[in-house]
Amino acid sequence: MMLEKDIERKVCEYAKAKGFLVYKFTSPNRMSVPDRLFIAPNGCVFLIEFKRTGEKPTAAQSREHTRLRENNAIVYVVDNVHVGKFITDMHG
Ligand SMILES: [Mg+2]
């Protein structure tokens, strides 16, 4: 069992070490946007909503993911470090 902030920190550190730009993502008046924006060295852009182990996105977060995906954005929900690293490698 890991806390969201610990999973987020480890995945972001891993991605930065691989040359990704990693931004905390907040949007005024839109509380449910994913936590982080990743930009790979190859220009690939994706977003990650981090959750603690086993936790699912809220209904509002899921609606926001649908909205983003309808515009062809790449959005992941990550609740463990291993998967976060795998996603990073996949886009690197
Ligand atoms: Mg989160």
PDB file of the backbone (N, CA, C, O) and the ligand in Angstrom, with CONECT records:
HET     MG  A 101       1
ATOM      1  N   MET A   1       0.853  -1.207   0.000  1.00  0.00           N
ATOM      2  CA  MET A   1       0.000   0.000   0.000  1.00  0.00           C
ATOM      3  C   MET A   1       0.881   1.246   0.000  1.00  0.00           C
ATOM      4  O   MET A   1       1.700   1.437   0.899  1.00  0.00           O
ATOM      5  N   MET A   2       0.707   2.087  -1.009  1.00  0.00           N
ATOM      6  CA  MET A   2       1.495   3.329  -1.063  1.00  0.00           C
ATOM      7  C   MET A   2       0.570   4.527  -1.186  1.00  0.00           C
ATOM      8  O   MET A   2      -0.499   4.446  -1.791  1.00  0.00           O
ATOM      9  N   LEU A   3       0.992   5.624  -0.610  1.00  0.00           N
ATOM     10  CA  LEU A   3       0.257   6.878  -0.713  1.00  0.00           C
ATOM     11  C   LEU A   3       0.420   7.462  -2.106  1.00  0.00           C
ATOM     12  O   LEU A   3       1.433   7.259  -2.774  1.00  0.00           O
ATOM     13  N   GLU A   4      -0.600   8.189  -2.523  1.00  0.00           N
ATOM     14  CA  GLU A   4      -0.555   8.834  -3.842  1.00  0.00           C
ATOM     15  C   GLU A   4       0.701   9.684  -4.022  1.00  0.00           C
ATOM     16  O   GLU A   4       1.362   9.600  -5.057  1.00  0.00           O
ATOM     17  N   LYS A   5       1.030  10.491  -3.035  1.00  0.00           N
ATOM     18  CA  LYS A   5       2.140  11.420  -3.218  1.00  0.00           C
ATOM     19  C   LYS A   5       3.475  10.685  -3.373  1.00  0.00           C
ATOM     20  O   LYS A   5       4.374  11.169  -4.060  1.00  0.00           O
ATOM     21  N   ASP A   6       3.603   9.514  -2.733  1.00  0.00           N
ATOM     22  CA  ASP A   6       4.845   8.736  -2.853  1.00  0.00           C
ATOM     23  C   ASP A   6       4.954   8.088  -4.233  1.00  0.00           C
ATOM     24  O   ASP A   6       6.030   8.056  -4.829  1.00  0.00           O
ATOM     25  N   ILE A   7       3.829   7.571  -4.734  1.00  0.00           N
ATOM     26  CA  ILE A   7       3.809   6.995  -6.083  1.00  0.00           C
ATOM     27  C   ILE A   7       4.128   8.097  -7.097  1.00  0.00           C
ATOM     28  O   ILE A   7       4.955   7.918  -7.991  1.00  0.00           O
ATOM     29  N   GLU A   8       3.458   9.229  -6.939  1.00  0.00           N
ATOM     30  CA  GLU A   8       3.652  10.364  -7.855  1.00  0.00           C
ATOM     31  C   GLU A   8       5.110  10.811  -7.859  1.00  0.00           C
ATOM     32  O   GLU A   8       5.693  11.031  -8.921  1.00  0.00           O
ATOM     33  N   ARG A   9       5.693  10.944  -6.684  1.00  0.00           N
ATOM     34  CA  ARG A   9       7.079  11.417  -6.594  1.00  0.00           C
ATOM     35  C   ARG A   9       8.037  10.458  -7.293  1.00  0.00           C
ATOM     36  O   ARG A   9       8.913  10.889  -8.043  1.00  0.00           O
ATOM     37  N   LYS A  10       7.873   9.165  -7.050  1.00  0.00           N
ATOM     38  CA  LYS A  10       8.788   8.178  -7.633  1.00  0.00           C
ATOM     39  C   LYS A  10       8.662   8.125  -9.158  1.00  0.00           C
ATOM     40  O   LYS A  10       9.669   8.050  -9.861  1.00  0.00           O
ATOM     41  N   VAL A  11       7.446   8.163  -9.663  1.00  0.00           N
ATOM     42  CA  VAL A  11       7.249   8.102 -11.115  1.00  0.00           C
ATOM     43  C   VAL A  11       7.777   9.378 -11.777  1.00  0.00           C
ATOM     44  O   VAL A  11       8.408   9.318 -12.832  1.00  0.00           O
ATOM     45  N   CYS A  12       7.516  10.523 -11.157  1.00  0.00           N
ATOM     46  CA  CYS A  12       7.990  11.788 -11.734  1.00  0.00           C
ATOM     47  C   CYS A  12       9.519  11.857 -11.720  1.00  0.00           C
ATOM     48  O   CYS A  12      10.122  12.327 -12.685  1.00  0.00           O
ATOM     49  N   GLU A  13      10.145  11.398 -10.647  1.00  0.00           N
ATOM     50  CA  GLU A  13      11.615  11.373 -10.576  1.00  0.00           C
ATOM     51  C   GLU A  13      12.186  10.474 -11.672  1.00  0.00           C
ATOM     52  O   GLU A  13      13.176  10.815 -12.320  1.00  0.00           O
ATOM     53  N   TYR A  14      11.549   9.329 -11.865  1.00  0.00           N
ATOM     54  CA  TYR A  14      11.996   8.382 -12.891  1.00  0.00           C
ATOM     55  C   TYR A  14      11.895   9.019 -14.267  1.00  0.00           C
ATOM     56  O   TYR A  14      12.827   8.928 -15.066  1.00  0.00           O
ATOM     57  N   ALA A  15      10.763   9.667 -14.547  1.00  0.00           N
ATOM     58  CA  ALA A  15      10.554  10.282 -15.860  1.00  0.00           C
ATOM     59  C   ALA A  15      11.546  11.430 -16.090  1.00  0.00           C
ATOM     60  O   ALA A  15      12.104  11.555 -17.180  1.00  0.00           O
ATOM     61  N   LYS A  16      11.764  12.257 -15.081  1.00  0.00           N
ATOM     62  CA  LYS A  16      12.711  13.377 -15.224  1.00  0.00           C
ATOM     63  C   LYS A  16      14.114  12.856 -15.495  1.00  0.00           C
ATOM     64  O   LYS A  16      14.849  13.436 -16.294  1.00  0.00           O
ATOM     65  N   ALA A  17      14.491  11.766 -14.834  1.00  0.00           N
ATOM     66  CA  ALA A  17      15.823  11.169 -15.053  1.00  0.00           C
ATOM     67  C   ALA A  17      15.963  10.661 -16.474  1.00  0.00           C
ATOM     68  O   ALA A  17      17.078  10.547 -16.985  1.00  0.00           O
ATOM     69  N   LYS A  18      14.845  10.353 -17.119  1.00  0.00           N
ATOM     70  CA  LYS A  18      14.856   9.898 -18.513  1.00  0.00           C
ATOM     71  C   LYS A  18      14.657  11.044 -19.497  1.00  0.00           C
ATOM     72  O   LYS A  18      14.474  10.812 -20.692  1.00  0.00           O
ATOM     73  N   GLY A  19      14.691  12.273 -19.005  1.00  0.00           N
ATOM     74  CA  GLY A  19      14.644  13.435 -19.881  1.00  0.00           C
ATOM     75  C   GLY A  19      13.263  13.987 -20.166  1.00  0.00           C
ATOM     76  O   GLY A  19      13.114  14.868 -21.012  1.00  0.00           O
ATOM     77  N   PHE A  20      12.241  13.481 -19.467  1.00  0.00           N
ATOM     78  CA  PHE A  20      10.891  14.010 -19.646  1.00  0.00           C
ATOM     79  C   PHE A  20      10.758  15.351 -18.919  1.00  0.00           C
ATOM     80  O   PHE A  20      11.383  15.570 -17.881  1.00  0.00           O
ATOM     81  N   LEU A  21       9.941  16.240 -19.474  1.00  0.00           N
ATOM     82  CA  LEU A  21       9.473  17.399 -18.725  1.00  0.00           C
ATOM     83  C   LEU A  21       8.205  16.970 -17.996  1.00  0.00           C
ATOM     84  O   LEU A  21       7.314  16.359 -18.586  1.00  0.00           O
ATOM     85  N   VAL A  22       8.137  17.293 -16.726  1.00  0.00           N
ATOM     86  CA  VAL A  22       6.985  16.885 -15.913  1.00  0.00           C
ATOM     87  C   VAL A  22       6.437  18.116 -15.210  1.00  0.00           C
ATOM     88  O   VAL A  22       7.142  18.768 -14.439  1.00  0.00           O
ATOM     89  N   TYR A  23       5.186  18.427 -15.479  1.00  0.00           N
ATOM     90  CA  TYR A  23       4.539  19.602 -14.901  1.00  0.00           C
ATOM     91  C   TYR A  23       3.387  19.201 -13.998  1.00  0.00           C
ATOM     92  O   TYR A  23       2.603  18.314 -14.335  1.00  0.00           O
ATOM     93  N   LYS A  24       3.286  19.853 -12.856  1.00  0.00           N
ATOM     94  CA  LYS A  24       2.072  19.776 -12.054  1.00  0.00           C
ATOM     95  C   LYS A  24       0.999  20.484 -12.860  1.00  0.00           C
ATOM     96  O   LYS A  24       1.213  21.594 -13.348  1.00  0.00           O
ATOM     97  N   PHE A  25      -0.154  19.847 -13.001  1.00  0.00           N
ATOM     98  CA  PHE A  25      -1.201  20.406 -13.847  1.00  0.00           C
ATOM     99  C   PHE A  25      -2.401  20.787 -12.990  1.00  0.00           C
ATOM    100  O   PHE A  25      -3.029  19.931 -12.366  1.00  0.00           O
ATOM    101  N   THR A  26      -2.711  22.070 -12.967  1.00  0.00           N
ATOM    102  CA  THR A  26      -3.962  22.524 -12.371  1.00  0.00           C
ATOM    103  C   THR A  26      -4.605  23.475 -13.353  1.00  0.00           C
ATOM    104  O   THR A  26      -3.918  24.135 -14.133  1.00  0.00           O
ATOM    105  N   SER A  27      -5.914  23.547 -13.317  1.00  0.00           N
ATOM    106  CA  SER A  27      -6.650  24.408 -14.223  1.00  0.00           C
ATOM    107  C   SER A  27      -7.712  25.153 -13.430  1.00  0.00           C
ATOM    108  O   SER A  27      -8.604  24.525 -12.859  1.00  0.00           O
ATOM    109  N   PRO A  28      -7.635  26.480 -13.380  1.00  0.00           N
ATOM    110  CA  PRO A  28      -8.630  27.228 -12.614  1.00  0.00           C
ATOM    111  C   PRO A  28     -10.047  26.864 -13.050  1.00  0.00           C
ATOM    112  O   PRO A  28     -10.322  26.759 -14.245  1.00  0.00           O
ATOM    113  N   ASN A  29     -10.932  26.675 -12.098  1.00  0.00           N
ATOM    114  CA  ASN A  29     -12.344  26.355 -12.368  1.00  0.00           C
ATOM    115  C   ASN A  29     -12.563  24.963 -12.952  1.00  0.00           C
ATOM    116  O   ASN A  29     -13.666  24.645 -13.394  1.00  0.00           O
ATOM    117  N   ARG A  30     -11.531  24.138 -12.957  1.00  0.00           N
ATOM    118  CA  ARG A  30     -11.698  22.752 -13.424  1.00  0.00           C
ATOM    119  C   ARG A  30     -10.868  21.866 -12.497  1.00  0.00           C
ATOM    120  O   ARG A  30      -9.705  21.566 -12.769  1.00  0.00           O
ATOM    121  N   MET A  31     -11.494  21.459 -11.401  1.00  0.00           N
ATOM    122  CA  MET A  31     -10.779  20.824 -10.298  1.00  0.00           C
ATOM    123  C   MET A  31     -10.328  19.397 -10.605  1.00  0.00           C
ATOM    124  O   MET A  31      -9.431  18.877  -9.941  1.00  0.00           O
ATOM    125  N   SER A  32     -10.937  18.766 -11.596  1.00  0.00           N
ATOM    126  CA  SER A  32     -10.751  17.323 -11.775  1.00  0.00           C
ATOM    127  C   SER A  32      -9.756  16.939 -12.855  1.00  0.00           C
ATOM    128  O   SER A  32      -9.702  15.779 -13.261  1.00  0.00           O
ATOM    129  N   VAL A  33      -8.963  17.902 -13.329  1.00  0.00           N
ATOM    130  CA  VAL A  33      -7.964  17.567 -14.357  1.00  0.00           C
ATOM    131  C   VAL A  33      -6.898  16.648 -13.761  1.00  0.00           C
ATOM    132  O   VAL A  33      -6.680  16.664 -12.550  1.00  0.00           O
ATOM    133  N   PRO A  34      -6.229  15.845 -14.600  1.00  0.00           N
ATOM    134  CA  PRO A  34      -5.181  14.940 -14.094  1.00  0.00           C
ATOM    135  C   PRO A  34      -4.062  15.699 -13.374  1.00  0.00           C
ATOM    136  O   PRO A  34      -3.868  16.894 -13.595  1.00  0.00           O
ATOM    137  N   ASP A  35      -3.332  14.990 -12.510  1.00  0.00           N
ATOM    138  CA  ASP A  35      -2.344  15.614 -11.631  1.00  0.00           C
ATOM    139  C   ASP A  35      -1.125  16.167 -12.360  1.00  0.00           C
ATOM    140  O   ASP A  35      -0.586  17.210 -11.987  1.00  0.00           O
ATOM    141  N   ARG A  36      -0.694  15.455 -13.406  1.00  0.00           N
ATOM    142  CA  ARG A  36       0.588  15.809 -14.022  1.00  0.00           C
ATOM    143  C   ARG A  36       0.531  15.714 -15.537  1.00  0.00           C
ATOM    144  O   ARG A  36      -0.177  14.884 -16.106  1.00  0.00           O
ATOM    145  N   LEU A  37       1.296  16.588 -16.168  1.00  0.00           N
ATOM    146  CA  LEU A  37       1.473  16.608 -17.618  1.00  0.00           C
ATOM    147  C   LEU A  37       2.917  16.185 -17.913  1.00  0.00           C
ATOM    148  O   LEU A  37       3.862  16.766 -17.381  1.00  0.00           O
ATOM    149  N   PHE A  38       3.071  15.183 -18.752  1.00  0.00           N
ATOM    150  CA  PHE A  38       4.391  14.660 -19.114  1.00  0.00           C
ATOM    151  C   PHE A  38       4.681  14.972 -20.572  1.00  0.00           C
ATOM    152  O   PHE A  38       3.819  14.785 -21.431  1.00  0.00           O
ATOM    153  N   ILE A  39       5.884  15.445 -20.857  1.00  0.00           N
ATOM    154  CA  ILE A  39       6.320  15.650 -22.239  1.00  0.00           C
ATOM    155  C   ILE A  39       7.599  14.846 -22.448  1.00  0.00           C
ATOM    156  O   ILE A  39       8.638  15.145 -21.859  1.00  0.00           O
ATOM    157  N   ALA A  40       7.508  13.819 -23.299  1.00  0.00           N
ATOM    158  CA  ALA A  40       8.645  12.935 -23.566  1.00  0.00           C
ATOM    159  C   ALA A  40       9.675  13.660 -24.429  1.00  0.00           C
ATOM    160  O   ALA A  40       9.340  14.634 -25.104  1.00  0.00           O
ATOM    161  N   PRO A  41      10.921  13.196 -24.414  1.00  0.00           N
ATOM    162  CA  PRO A  41      11.951  13.777 -25.280  1.00  0.00           C
ATOM    163  C   PRO A  41      11.576  13.708 -26.770  1.00  0.00           C
ATOM    164  O   PRO A  41      12.073  14.500 -27.571  1.00  0.00           O
ATOM    165  N   ASN A  42      10.708  12.768 -27.135  1.00  0.00           N
ATOM    166  CA  ASN A  42      10.262  12.656 -28.538  1.00  0.00           C
ATOM    167  C   ASN A  42       9.028  13.512 -28.835  1.00  0.00           C
ATOM    168  O   ASN A  42       8.486  13.452 -29.939  1.00  0.00           O
ATOM    169  N   GLY A  43       8.584  14.303 -27.864  1.00  0.00           N
ATOM    170  CA  GLY A  43       7.462  15.205 -28.078  1.00  0.00           C
ATOM    171  C   GLY A  43       6.116  14.629 -27.702  1.00  0.00           C
ATOM    172  O   GLY A  43       5.119  15.350 -27.687  1.00  0.00           O
ATOM    173  N   CYS A  44       6.065  13.337 -27.397  1.00  0.00           N
ATOM    174  CA  CYS A  44       4.795  12.726 -26.984  1.00  0.00           C
ATOM    175  C   CYS A  44       4.318  13.354 -25.673  1.00  0.00           C
ATOM    176  O   CYS A  44       5.099  13.515 -24.735  1.00  0.00           O
ATOM    177  N   VAL A  45       3.060  13.699 -25.617  1.00  0.00           N
ATOM    178  CA  VAL A  45       2.465  14.343 -24.440  1.00  0.00           C
ATOM    179  C   VAL A  45       1.385  13.442 -23.863  1.00  0.00           C
ATOM    180  O   VAL A  45       0.539  12.933 -24.598  1.00  0.00           O
ATOM    181  N   PHE A  46       1.410  13.247 -22.571  1.00  0.00           N
ATOM    182  CA  PHE A  46       0.330  12.499 -21.911  1.00  0.00           C
ATOM    183  C   PHE A  46       0.119  13.027 -20.492  1.00  0.00           C
ATOM    184  O   PHE A  46       0.953  13.739 -19.933  1.00  0.00           O
ATOM    185  N   LEU A  47      -1.023  12.650 -19.938  1.00  0.00           N
ATOM    186  CA  LEU A  47      -1.394  13.106 -18.596  1.00  0.00           C
ATOM    187  C   LEU A  47      -1.571  11.907 -17.685  1.00  0.00           C
ATOM    188  O   LEU A  47      -1.994  10.836 -18.119  1.00  0.00           O
ATOM    189  N   ILE A  48      -1.243  12.100 -16.423  1.00  0.00           N
ATOM    190  CA  ILE A  48      -1.453  11.036 -15.437  1.00  0.00           C
ATOM    191  C   ILE A  48      -2.236  11.561 -14.250  1.00  0.00           C
ATOM    192  O   ILE A  48      -1.892  12.583 -13.655  1.00  0.00           O
ATOM    193  N   GLU A  49      -3.299  10.837 -13.918  1.00  0.00           N
ATOM    194  CA  GLU A  49      -3.980  11.005 -12.634  1.00  0.00           C
ATOM    195  C   GLU A  49      -3.406   9.965 -11.680  1.00  0.00           C
ATOM    196  O   GLU A  49      -3.552   8.766 -11.917  1.00  0.00           O
ATOM    197  N   PHE A  50      -2.764  10.398 -10.619  1.00  0.00           N
ATOM    198  CA  PHE A  50      -2.210   9.482  -9.623  1.00  0.00           C
ATOM    199  C   PHE A  50      -3.244   9.206  -8.533  1.00  0.00           C
ATOM    200  O   PHE A  50      -3.992  10.092  -8.119  1.00  0.00           O
ATOM    201  N   LYS A  51      -3.263   7.959  -8.085  1.00  0.00           N
ATOM    202  CA  LYS A  51      -4.126   7.538  -6.977  1.00  0.00           C
ATOM    203  C   LYS A  51      -3.294   6.671  -6.036  1.00  0.00           C
ATOM    204  O   LYS A  51      -2.288   6.089  -6.441  1.00  0.00           O
ATOM    205  N   ARG A  52      -3.729   6.590  -4.765  1.00  0.00           N
ATOM    206  CA  ARG A  52      -3.053   5.649  -3.880  1.00  0.00           C
ATOM    207  C   ARG A  52      -3.400   4.221  -4.323  1.00  0.00           C
ATOM    208  O   ARG A  52      -4.337   4.016  -5.094  1.00  0.00           O
ATOM    209  N   THR A  53      -2.652   3.260  -3.840  1.00  0.00           N
ATOM    210  CA  THR A  53      -2.825   1.865  -4.256  1.00  0.00           C
ATOM    211  C   THR A  53      -4.289   1.436  -4.157  1.00  0.00           C
ATOM    212  O   THR A  53      -4.907   1.538  -3.098  1.00  0.00           O
ATOM    213  N   GLY A  54      -4.828   0.959  -5.267  1.00  0.00           N
ATOM    214  CA  GLY A  54      -6.175   0.409  -5.274  1.00  0.00           C
ATOM    215  C   GLY A  54      -7.306   1.415  -5.389  1.00  0.00           C
ATOM    216  O   GLY A  54      -8.469   1.033  -5.509  1.00  0.00           O
ATOM    217  N   GLU A  55      -6.970   2.707  -5.355  1.00  0.00           N
ATOM    218  CA  GLU A  55      -8.014   3.734  -5.400  1.00  0.00           C
ATOM    219  C   GLU A  55      -8.380   4.061  -6.844  1.00  0.00           C
ATOM    220  O   GLU A  55      -7.513   4.110  -7.716  1.00  0.00           O
ATOM    221  N   LYS A  56      -9.677   4.285  -7.092  1.00  0.00           N
ATOM    222  CA  LYS A  56     -10.167   4.620  -8.428  1.00  0.00           C
ATOM    223  C   LYS A  56     -10.373   6.128  -8.546  1.00  0.00           C
ATOM    224  O   LYS A  56     -10.507   6.823  -7.539  1.00  0.00           O
ATOM    225  N   PRO A  57     -10.399   6.637  -9.798  1.00  0.00           N
ATOM    226  CA  PRO A  57     -10.707   8.065  -9.972  1.00  0.00           C
ATOM    227  C   PRO A  57     -12.118   8.388  -9.464  1.00  0.00           C
ATOM    228  O   PRO A  57     -12.992   7.521  -9.453  1.00  0.00           O
ATOM    229  N   THR A  58     -12.328   9.619  -9.051  1.00  0.00           N
ATOM    230  CA  THR A  58     -13.677  10.063  -8.693  1.00  0.00           C
ATOM    231  C   THR A  58     -14.525  10.149  -9.963  1.00  0.00           C
ATOM    232  O   THR A  58     -13.998  10.132 -11.075  1.00  0.00           O
ATOM    233  N   ALA A  59     -15.812  10.239  -9.788  1.00  0.00           N
ATOM    234  CA  ALA A  59     -16.707  10.368 -10.950  1.00  0.00           C
ATOM    235  C   ALA A  59     -16.362  11.617 -11.759  1.00  0.00           C
ATOM    236  O   ALA A  59     -16.363  11.585 -12.990  1.00  0.00           O
ATOM    237  N   ALA A  60     -16.072  12.699 -11.073  1.00  0.00           N
ATOM    238  CA  ALA A  60     -15.712  13.944 -11.778  1.00  0.00           C
ATOM    239  C   ALA A  60     -14.403  13.785 -12.552  1.00  0.00           C
ATOM    240  O   ALA A  60     -14.268  14.291 -13.666  1.00  0.00           O
ATOM    241  N   GLN A  61     -13.439  13.078 -11.953  1.00  0.00           N
ATOM    242  CA  GLN A  61     -12.174  12.823 -12.662  1.00  0.00           C
ATOM    243  C   GLN A  61     -12.414  11.941 -13.887  1.00  0.00           C
ATOM    244  O   GLN A  61     -11.862  12.206 -14.956  1.00  0.00           O
ATOM    245  N   SER A  62     -13.221  10.911 -13.745  1.00  0.00           N
ATOM    246  CA  SER A  62     -13.521  10.037 -14.881  1.00  0.00           C
ATOM    247  C   SER A  62     -14.211  10.801 -16.009  1.00  0.00           C
ATOM    248  O   SER A  62     -13.923  10.576 -17.184  1.00  0.00           O
ATOM    249  N   ARG A  63     -15.110  11.693 -15.651  1.00  0.00           N
ATOM    250  CA  ARG A  63     -15.755  12.534 -16.682  1.00  0.00           C
ATOM    251  C   ARG A  63     -14.723  13.400 -17.400  1.00  0.00           C
ATOM    252  O   ARG A  63     -14.778  13.571 -18.618  1.00  0.00           O
ATOM    253  N   GLU A  64     -13.782  13.945 -16.629  1.00  0.00           N
ATOM    254  CA  GLU A  64     -12.737  14.785 -17.245  1.00  0.00           C
ATOM    255  C   GLU A  64     -11.842  13.953 -18.168  1.00  0.00           C
ATOM    256  O   GLU A  64     -11.437  14.423 -19.231  1.00  0.00           O
ATOM    257  N   HIS A  65     -11.533  12.711 -17.757  1.00  0.00           N
ATOM    258  CA  HIS A  65     -10.713  11.826 -18.613  1.00  0.00           C
ATOM    259  C   HIS A  65     -11.421  11.551 -19.933  1.00  0.00           C
ATOM    260  O   HIS A  65     -10.804  11.557 -20.998  1.00  0.00           O
ATOM    261  N   THR A  66     -12.732  11.308 -19.844  1.00  0.00           N
ATOM    262  CA  THR A  66     -13.523  11.076 -21.062  1.00  0.00           C
ATOM    263  C   THR A  66     -13.459  12.291 -21.982  1.00  0.00           C
ATOM    264  O   THR A  66     -13.266  12.165 -23.191  1.00  0.00           O
ATOM    265  N   ARG A  67     -13.624  13.457 -21.390  1.00  0.00           N
ATOM    266  CA  ARG A  67     -13.578  14.711 -22.159  1.00  0.00           C
ATOM    267  C   ARG A  67     -12.223  14.863 -22.872  1.00  0.00           C
ATOM    268  O   ARG A  67     -12.163  15.214 -24.050  1.00  0.00           O
ATOM    269  N   LEU A  68     -11.154  14.594 -22.141  1.00  0.00           N
ATOM    270  CA  LEU A  68      -9.805  14.696 -22.726  1.00  0.00           C
ATOM    271  C   LEU A  68      -9.601  13.653 -23.826  1.00  0.00           C
ATOM    272  O   LEU A  68      -9.077  13.963 -24.896  1.00  0.00           O
ATOM    273  N   ARG A  69     -10.018  12.423 -23.553  1.00  0.00           N
ATOM    274  CA  ARG A  69      -9.827  11.340 -24.528  1.00  0.00           C
ATOM    275  C   ARG A  69     -10.657  11.571 -25.784  1.00  0.00           C
ATOM    276  O   ARG A  69     -10.252  11.171 -26.876  1.00  0.00           O
ATOM    277  N   GLU A  70     -11.805  12.207 -25.640  1.00  0.00           N
ATOM    278  CA  GLU A  70     -12.612  12.542 -26.822  1.00  0.00           C
ATOM    279  C   GLU A  70     -11.872  13.521 -27.735  1.00  0.00           C
ATOM    280  O   GLU A  70     -12.156  13.606 -28.930  1.00  0.00           O
ATOM    281  N   ASN A  71     -10.922  14.256 -27.157  1.00  0.00           N
ATOM    282  CA  ASN A  71     -10.066  15.138 -27.960  1.00  0.00           C
ATOM    283  C   ASN A  71      -8.718  14.484 -28.270  1.00  0.00           C
ATOM    284  O   ASN A  71      -7.749  15.154 -28.628  1.00  0.00           O
ATOM    285  N   ASN A  72      -8.685  13.155 -28.123  1.00  0.00           N
ATOM    286  CA  ASN A  72      -7.503  12.357 -28.457  1.00  0.00           C
ATOM    287  C   ASN A  72      -6.300  12.607 -27.558  1.00  0.00           C
ATOM    288  O   ASN A  72      -5.168  12.310 -27.939  1.00  0.00           O
ATOM    289  N   ALA A  73      -6.534  13.149 -26.374  1.00  0.00           N
ATOM    290  CA  ALA A  73      -5.457  13.239 -25.382  1.00  0.00           C
ATOM    291  C   ALA A  73      -5.190  11.842 -24.825  1.00  0.00           C
ATOM    292  O   ALA A  73      -6.083  10.996 -24.777  1.00  0.00           O
ATOM    293  N   ILE A  74      -3.952  11.617 -24.409  1.00  0.00           N
ATOM    294  CA  ILE A  74      -3.558  10.352 -23.783  1.00  0.00           C
ATOM    295  C   ILE A  74      -3.591  10.557 -22.273  1.00  0.00           C
ATOM    296  O   ILE A  74      -2.851  11.380 -21.733  1.00  0.00           O
ATOM    297  N   VAL A  75      -4.453   9.804 -21.600  1.00  0.00           N
ATOM    298  CA  VAL A  75      -4.668   9.958 -20.154  1.00  0.00           C
ATOM    299  C   VAL A  75      -4.547   8.603 -19.474  1.00  0.00           C
ATOM    300  O   VAL A  75      -5.161   7.625 -19.903  1.00  0.00           O
ATOM    301  N   TYR A  76      -3.756   8.553 -18.419  1.00  0.00           N
ATOM    302  CA  TYR A  76      -3.617   7.324 -17.633  1.00  0.00           C
ATOM    303  C   TYR A  76      -4.001   7.578 -16.187  1.00  0.00           C
ATOM    304  O   TYR A  76      -3.867   8.689 -15.674  1.00  0.00           O
ATOM    305  N   VAL A  77      -4.482   6.524 -15.541  1.00  0.00           N
ATOM    306  CA  VAL A  77      -4.643   6.529 -14.094  1.00  0.00           C
ATOM    307  C   VAL A  77      -3.612   5.557 -13.538  1.00  0.00           C
ATOM    308  O   VAL A  77      -3.574   4.392 -13.934  1.00  0.00           O
ATOM    309  N   VAL A  78      -2.780   6.034 -12.623  1.00  0.00           N
ATOM    310  CA  VAL A  78      -1.662   5.234 -12.110  1.00  0.00           C
ATOM    311  C   VAL A  78      -1.770   5.107 -10.593  1.00  0.00           C
ATOM    312  O   VAL A  78      -1.785   6.102  -9.869  1.00  0.00           O
ATOM    313  N   ASP A  79      -1.846   3.858 -10.129  1.00  0.00           N
ATOM    314  CA  ASP A  79      -1.910   3.628  -8.681  1.00  0.00           C
ATOM    315  C   ASP A  79      -0.750   2.768  -8.192  1.00  0.00           C
ATOM    316  O   ASP A  79      -0.750   2.308  -7.050  1.00  0.00           O
ATOM    317  N   ASN A  80       0.241   2.552  -9.063  1.00  0.00           N
ATOM    318  CA  ASN A  80       1.476   1.924  -8.564  1.00  0.00           C
ATOM    319  C   ASN A  80       2.683   2.329  -9.385  1.00  0.00           C
ATOM    320  O   ASN A  80       2.579   2.657 -10.567  1.00  0.00           O
ATOM    321  N   VAL A  81       3.830   2.296  -8.728  1.00  0.00           N
ATOM    322  CA  VAL A  81       5.060   2.837  -9.313  1.00  0.00           C
ATOM    323  C   VAL A  81       5.479   2.045 -10.546  1.00  0.00           C
ATOM    324  O   VAL A  81       5.938   2.618 -11.534  1.00  0.00           O
ATOM    325  N   HIS A  82       5.318   0.726 -10.484  1.00  0.00           N
ATOM    326  CA  HIS A  82       5.753  -0.124 -11.592  1.00  0.00           C
ATOM    327  C   HIS A  82       5.041   0.263 -12.888  1.00  0.00           C
ATOM    328  O   HIS A  82       5.675   0.400 -13.934  1.00  0.00           O
ATOM    329  N   VAL A  83       3.742   0.433 -12.813  1.00  0.00           N
ATOM    330  CA  VAL A  83       2.960   0.807 -14.001  1.00  0.00           C
ATOM    331  C   VAL A  83       3.358   2.205 -14.496  1.00  0.00           C
ATOM    332  O   VAL A  83       3.459   2.438 -15.700  1.00  0.00           O
ATOM    333  N   GLY A  84       3.577   3.107 -13.576  1.00  0.00           N
ATOM    334  CA  GLY A  84       4.002   4.458 -13.958  1.00  0.00           C
ATOM    335  C   GLY A  84       5.311   4.457 -14.716  1.00  0.00           C
ATOM    336  O   GLY A  84       5.465   5.170 -15.707  1.00  0.00           O
ATOM    337  N   LYS A  85       6.257   3.652 -14.247  1.00  0.00           N
ATOM    338  CA  LYS A  85       7.546   3.541 -14.945  1.00  0.00           C
ATOM    339  C   LYS A  85       7.365   2.897 -16.312  1.00  0.00           C
ATOM    340  O   LYS A  85       7.996   3.308 -17.286  1.00  0.00           O
ATOM    341  N   PHE A  86       6.506   1.890 -16.383  1.00  0.00           N
ATOM    342  CA  PHE A  86       6.242   1.207 -17.658  1.00  0.00           C
ATOM    343  C   PHE A  86       5.662   2.187 -18.683  1.00  0.00           C
ATOM    344  O   PHE A  86       6.083   2.200 -19.840  1.00  0.00           O
ATOM    345  N   ILE A  87       4.699   3.001 -18.258  1.00  0.00           N
ATOM    346  CA  ILE A  87       4.088   3.992 -19.155  1.00  0.00           C
ATOM    347  C   ILE A  87       5.151   4.984 -19.628  1.00  0.00           C
ATOM    348  O   ILE A  87       5.188   5.348 -20.803  1.00  0.00           O
ATOM    349  N   THR A  88       6.004   5.413 -18.719  1.00  0.00           N
ATOM    350  CA  THR A  88       7.078   6.324 -19.097  1.00  0.00           C
ATOM    351  C   THR A  88       7.975   5.696 -20.152  1.00  0.00           C
ATOM    352  O   THR A  88       8.281   6.326 -21.164  1.00  0.00           O
ATOM    353  N   ASP A  89       8.394   4.469 -19.925  1.00  0.00           N
ATOM    354  CA  ASP A  89       9.266   3.778 -20.882  1.00  0.00           C
ATOM    355  C   ASP A  89       8.577   3.618 -22.238  1.00  0.00           C
ATOM    356  O   ASP A  89       9.212   3.756 -23.283  1.00  0.00           O
ATOM    357  N   MET A  90       7.278   3.327 -22.212  1.00  0.00           N
ATOM    358  CA  MET A  90       6.509   3.111 -23.437  1.00  0.00           C
ATOM    359  C   MET A  90       6.498   4.364 -24.318  1.00  0.00           C
ATOM    360  O   MET A  90       6.456   4.261 -25.544  1.00  0.00           O
ATOM    361  N   HIS A  91       6.537   5.540 -23.695  1.00  0.00           N
ATOM    362  CA  HIS A  91       6.473   6.793 -24.454  1.00  0.00           C
ATOM    363  C   HIS A  91       7.851   7.405 -24.669  1.00  0.00           C
ATOM    364  O   HIS A  91       7.974   8.429 -25.341  1.00  0.00           O
ATOM    365  N   GLY A  92       8.892   6.788 -24.104  1.00  0.00           N
ATOM    366  CA  GLY A  92      10.241   7.352 -24.236  1.00  0.00           C
ATOM    367  C   GLY A  92      10.872   6.922 -25.531  1.00  0.00           C
ATOM    368  O   GLY A  92      12.008   7.297 -25.819  1.00  0.00           O
TER     369      GLY A  92
HETATM  370 MG    MG A 101      -4.641  12.322  -7.848  1.00  0.00          MG2+
END
